[in-house]
């Protein structure tokens, strides 16, 4: 019996086997993509609210939050301060669950509502309420070294009533990340956001009569 095999016959068979094995491996190990949101906000009891919330309730219109093109999508962005602080880089396999402007809008509405206030959209057609316009300028994780980082955010707030600018101010906050990765940034960003929103609400309560 002739046991000699022609290599020209074996070669295409091996190619097919390798291709099938690669395909099966790719299907068995898909790319994992993480999505993060801001999580929930602790709800205070009615008794605590009635004894601690002495500031006037806010009733405002919130315009659509303006963002630069880099913040229009759901990418989680970071900067390497030790390499090139002017370059915004996206995480490859981690995303926000919605664009930063939507996360911020949702958080502002929730916090004002918890204090007994009301937030409506400018598209709701309600008149005679002051309009809050926000321009989100920074919303990223900053790495000072390969294993240390903090999130930083900054927005410009303008309060308008009857087409007149009442006040304008820049708000910014930062929070240290407990891990130098996307998960650490996702955990720290809501903390920094809440600090800036608390300051924003206090400012609004001094401006809205």
C-alpha positions, 0 to 999 in steps of 0.5 A: 500500500502506498502511504505517501501523501501529496503535500499539495493535497494536505496543504489546502486541507490544513488551511481549511482546518486552521480557518475553522478553528480560528472561527470557532475560537472567535465565536467562543471568546467575543470582545467584552464591552463594559457599559457604565451609568451613574447608579442610583442616588440615596433617597432621603426620608420625608422627615429629614427633608422637612427638617434640613431643606430650608432653601427655596424650592427651584422651578426652572427650565433646563435647556439641552446641554451643549457639548463639544464633538468629543462628548457627543457619543458614549465614549469614556475619555481619558488624558495621560498627563504624563505623556500628552495632556492635550490628547483625549483618548477613548477606552477601547472596550468601555462606554457610558450607557448614554452620552455624558450630557444625558447622564448629567441632565438626569442627575440634575433633575433627580437631585432638584426633584428630591429637594421638592423642586421642578425641572422642565425642558424648554420644549415643554412650552412652559413660560415665565420660568428661568432657563438654565443653560449648561455647556459641558467642557470637560468630562474625562479621567486624568492619569498623573501616572500609570497607576494614579488618576482622577476624574475631572469635569467642568461646565459653564452655567448661564441663568436666563430669564425673559431673554436677559442673562441673570448670572453666569458661572463655571463649575468644576469638580474632581474625584480620585479614582480607586483604580487606574482603569475605566471602572475606577473612572466610572465609579469616581465620575458620579461623585465629582458630578454630585459635588458640582451639582450640589454647588450648582443648586446652591448657586441657583437658589441664590439667583432665582427669586 
